[in-house]
Amino acid sequence: RPVSIRVLQFSSQAASAAAAASAAPGSHSPVLADAVTELLVGACQGTRRPGSRILLLDATFGAGGHTRRLLRGASEASTPITVYANDRDPAAYRLAGQLSESLPPGSDSASVVPLLGKFSQLAEHAELTGVEGIDGALFDLGLCSAQLDEARRGFALSADGPLDMRMGGPAEADSPTAADLVNGLETGDLAALFRAYGEEPMARRLARAVVERRSGPRGPLRTTKQLADCLADAVGSARRKDSLGRSAHPATRVFQALRIAVNNEFIELLSGLQLARQLLKPGAPCLVLSFHSLEDRLVKRVFANRSLDDLCCPAAWADAFKRQRSPQSLHAEPPPPPPPPQPQLWQLMRFDSNRGEDYLMAGPAEVAENPRARSARLRVGLKL
């Protein structure tokens, strides 16, 4: 049965102050930093041996906001802590190295161990070999501000840059870029991609527009502006809204779909959760911050030990690009026989036993301070 707990209610002033203090200069504020710290540091106080060190995995270091907040929380509790700070982006890895070097040398109280790699490569890190159970893990999904702010990364609609979108940039030379996909996939494959990973209602029309544009006299689509303009022209005067009712650019869902496909995000997430579970102590929490419904749906299914067969997400789009499998397989009918029972690997944490809520969202004060927090959902799975 799902665990029911009460997370401390933080004042709006404390939440804003904590978020500001946790953010590195020029970076975004970490989302739900107080709740994350309470769950990963505060919850350990009653279960750990006096003087023992807390071992945590920040699987998505990014700009380091959550790791800094965890270090501060452990310091305030006079608790030794080691954070294994992982990211697939070399720029984030360098930031983790700088943070590690900034800590007092030989410190017995706090340390940061930088790791470079995808979620699926967690088991390959020598630094984690022999670690006898970590006390908690955090996955903060999506993009950080630094990635959006750099036009050359190709993630942002607001700045013109090459259609890249690889989280690891040029270091991931074997991964297709967004340009490879929009210029290489046929209309049906593009439409399936836009529909499955962007939940785009006009997927077929937009896919046709992309193919017509790249086949015309102007040639292939190479930049974010070229793609955004192409999609905006295809939509015409129709107004678009996001899931929160705000005005949205017509290309928003397509950009999301391409980013997910380029980085194989859902397969990576499934691998990461599986490997994190192997590292966690029994009963330890795994926290996942998601920012759109596809991510959240997948995480909830995993933590609730439910089948993933009917979700349109576990597909290797690099293989689809190489024509080794068809995106149409995403929509295949499930086999007639009932699936075998799902193994009980996780216990989904509930935060309010009266209302049965199994996720946390940022309050009005944090959203006002950090608009990125508006769509975030925090779910927690406890290792069984």
N, C-alpha and C positions, 0 to 999 in steps of 0.2 A: 504494500500500500504506500502511496506517495508520502514522503515525510512532510510534516507541516511545521514551519518555523515562523518566527516574527523577526524581521530585519529591523534594526533600529531606525526610527524616524528622525532624519536629520533636519535641522532648521535650514531655511533658505539661505541665510547668511553664511552658515557653516559650509553648505554645499558649494556656494559660489567661491568662497575663500579657498576651500580645498582644491577645487578644480583649477583655480588660477595658480595656486602654489605648485601643483603637480605638473603643469605644462612647461615644456622647454621653451626658450625664447623662439618666437616665430612659428610655433606649432599650435595645433588645436588643443583644446582642453580635453582631457580624458573623460569619457562618458560614464556616469554612475560610479565615479571613483570612490565615494564613501561606501556604497554598498559592496563594491568589489573588495575593498580593503577589509571591511567587516567580515565578509565571507571567507576571505583567504588568510587574513592575519588574525582577526579577532576570534574567529571560530576555533583556531588552533590553541588558544590559550588554555582551554579547559581539558584538552586531550594530550598535549605534549608533556614530556618529562621536563622538570625544571632545568633550565640551562641548555636544553637541546635546541638545535638550529632548525628553523623552518626552511624547507626546500620548496620552491615554487617554480612553475614553468609559465613564463609569459611567451606564448607561442607566436604572438604578433607584436613585436616590440614597437615598430613604427617610430614615432618621435619620442617614445619612452615615458609618456605621461603616466600610464598605469604603474609601470615599474617604479618610478620616482615616488608615487603615492604609497606603494607597498613598502618601500624602504623607509619612508617617513613614519608610516603606521607602526612598523616593527620597532623603529627607534623610540617612538613614544611609549611603546609597551616594554621597552628594555629587553627586546627579544632578538637574538642572533638570527640572521636571515641570509639566504642565498637565492638569487633569482637567476634562473637560466633564461636568458633573453634571446629568443629566436626570431628571425625574419628572413624572408627569401630575397628581400631588397638589399643589395650591397650598401646603399646609402644608410639604411636603418642599422645595418650591422656595424657600420663605422660609428654611428651615434652610440650604439650600445658599448662599443669599445671605449669611446671617450668617457662615457659615464662610469665604466668600470675603472678606468685609470684615474678618475677624479676622486674616488673613494680613498680614504686614508690607507697607505700601504701597510700590508700585514694586519689589516683590521680584523678583529675577531667578531665584530658585531654585524657587518654587512658586506656582501660581495655580489658582483654581477658577472655572470659568465656569458659572453656573447656567443651566439650560434648562428651560422648562416646556412639556410636551406629551406626547402619546402616542408610542409607538414608531413608529407610521405617520407621524408628523409630524417625524421627525428631519431629513429633507431640507429642511424649511422654515425651519430656524433660521439666521438670518443669521450667527451666530457660527461656524457650521461651514462657511459658504461660503468656498471657496478654500483650505480646509485640505488640504494635500497629503499625505494618508495618515496615519492614526493608528496607533499601535503596538499597541493592544489594546483590547478592549471587554469589559464585564461586564454580564450580565443576572442580577439576583438576584430571582427570580420570587416571586409570592405576596404576602403581607401583611407589614407591619412591626408591631411591638408597639404603636406609637402609634395605628395604625388600629384595632387590636383593642381597645385600652383605651378608645377614645371610643365610648360607647354610641350617640351620635347618628349615627355612620357606618353602623350597621346590619350590621356584619360578625360581631359576636361572639354566640355562644350564651349566654355567661355574664352578659351585661348586656342589659337591655331597652332597645330603642331603635327608631326608625322603620326600616322595611324599605327601606333605600336601597341600599347596597352599591356605589355609584358611586365608583370610585377617585378621581375628580376632584371628587366632591361636587357641590354645586349649580352649580359652574362648567360641568359637563357637562349642561346643561339639555336637550339634544336626546336624551340617552340614557335608555332606560327604566330605572326603578328595579326593585328586586326585588318591591316591592308591585305594580307594573304587571304584571309577569309572572305572579305567583301569582294575581292577581285577574282577569287578562285572557285567559290561555291556556286552551284547552279541555283536557279530561282527557287525550286522546291526545297533545297537544302537550306538556303538562307531563310526562307519563310518558316521552316521548322525550327531553326535556331532562334529567330526573333520571337516566335510564339512560346517555345519551351523555356528559354532563359530570360526573356524580357516580358513575358505575358502580354505581348503586343497584339491588340485586337485588329490592327491593320497590317499584320505581318505579310500577307501575300502582296498587297499593294506596294508596301515599302520594298520588299524584295525585288519586285518587278522594276521599280524605279532605280534601284541600285544597278541591276543588270543592264538596263537601258542606258544609264549614265556612263557606265564603264565601257560599253560597246560603241558609244558615240564618238564623235570627232575629238572630244576632249580627253578620251582615253581613261585609264584606270584611276580610281580614287586613291589619293596618296595622303591627304591631310584630313584632320578632324573637321575643319571648316568646310571642305568640299563635301564630306559625307553629311554633315549637319544641314548644309544648304540643300543638298539633294533630297533629303528626307523631309525637310520643311516644305519644299516645293511640291512634293508628292501629297502631303497632307492638305496643303492649301489653307483655306481660311478656317478650317475646323479647329476649335480651341481644345487644348489638352489640359487635363488636370492630373496631379499625382494622387497617391492613395490618401493623402491628407487634404485633398481639395484645393491645393495650391496650383497656380498656373505652372505648366511644365512645357519645356521645349519638345517638339515632336520627335526629336532624336533620342530623348532620355532613355527610353526603354531599350532601344536598339543598342545604344552605347553600353548599357548594363549587360545585355545579352552577349555582346562581343567580348567584353572584359571577362565575363564568366567563362566563355568558351576558350579564349586565348590562354587563360591561366588554369583551365581545368579545375575550377574552384570547388565544385561539389565533390568530385572524386578526391581532391586533396583534403577537403574538410572531413569526409568519411574516414580517410586514412589517418588524419591527425587525431581524431577522436578515439580511434581504435588504439593508436600508439600511445596516446596520453593515458588511456585507461591502463595499459600495461605498466606505465611508470607510476601510477597513483597507488597510494596505500589504500587498503580496504576502507570504505566509508569516506574517502577524501572527495572534495568537490571539484568538478570541472565546470567552469563558467564560460558561457558563450554569449557574446554580444552580437546580435544580428541587426541588419538595417533594412531588410526588405522581406516580403512574405515567403519567397522561395527558400532563403536561408533559414528563416525561423521555422518553417514547416519541416524542413529536413532535420534540424536540431531537435525539435520536439519529438519527431518520430524516433530518433535514435535514443533519446533519454527515456522515452516511454516504452522502449523495447517493442516497437511496432514495425510491421513490414514496410519496406520502401518500394515494393514492386510497382505500385500504382503512381509513383511520383515521376515526373518527366525530367529528372535531373541527372541520374548517374549515367552519363555518357562521356566517352573520351572524344572530344571534338578534334583533337589533333589527328586521330584516326579517321574521323569523318572527312577532314580536309584532305587526307591522303587517299581518300576513296576506299578505305579498307572496310568501312561499315557505313550504313546509311543512317542519317538522322531520323528517317521514318521509323526506325526501330524503337524510338522513344515512345511511339504511340501504339505499339503492338498490344493486342488484347492479352490479358493475363491467361495463363494456362488453366484449363478446366479444373484439375484436381486442387483441393484446398492446400494452401502452403503449410509446411510444417510449423509447429509452435516456435515462436521467437525465443531465443535464449534470454534469460533475465540477467542482463549485464549492468544495468543502471537503475537507479531509483530517482524519479523525477521529483525535485523539491517543490513544495508548495509554500507560498509566502503568506497566504491568508486562509486559514482553515474555514472561516465563515463564508467567504466568497469563492473559495476553491481556485484562486488564481495561481498559476504555475509560472509566472514571469513577473519581472519588475520593469517599470518604465520610469523615465525621468519625470520629476515634478515640474510645475510651471516655472519655479524660480530657476532651475537648472536650464530649462529650455530657453528662457529669456536670456540667460548668460551665454548659452552654447546651443544655437539652433540645430546643430548636427544631432543633438540628443533627442530631438523630437520623435524620430522614427525608430529609435533603438529599443530593442527588447533584450532583457537579460534572462537567460534560462540557466538552470543549474542541474547537473546530473551527479548523483553520488555513486561512486563505484561500489558495486556489490561483490 
